[in-house]
Amino acid sequence: MATTRTAHTEWEGNLVQGSGLVTFDSSGIGDYPVSWPARAEAPNGKTSPEELIAAAHSACFSMALSHGLSGAGTPPTKLDTRADVTFQPGTGITGIHLTVTGQVPGLDEAGFVKAAEDAKANCPVSQALTGTTITLTATLA
């Protein structure tokens, strides 16, 4: 069964002085302010498209890795995933780096790295972001 999730942004003003509010419609988890300075300079309590991508990517990757490890008979006890999305004004998103540390009883480091590489290549968010370079560091705790 296909699902559709929805968010919307209300923006006021020009790019540099303006600001917006991102609303997560499907989940109802809240409204989050967004602005150009939060994107290109310091966040100052506001989010950015890159932070939203980082959240989506870290969650999707963690789900894909957990699923792959469980399917291989080595379910994880814990996965801690960070996604760093780099934005260069005037250029755009220049890369995403995933860092994952896992607790996976019965699995060695090489097996964990292989599973993490597979999750990086196959999670739906990674696939949606194929126009960007995605790198990975994976280690067992």
ABEGO torsion letter per residue (X at the ends): XBBBBBBBBBBBEBAAABBBBBBBAAAGAEBBBBBAAAAABBAGGBBBAAAAAAAAAAAAAAAAAAAAAAAAGBBBABBBBBBBBBBBBGAEBAEBBBBBBBBBBGBBAAAAAAAAAAAAAABAAAAAAAABBBBBBBBBX
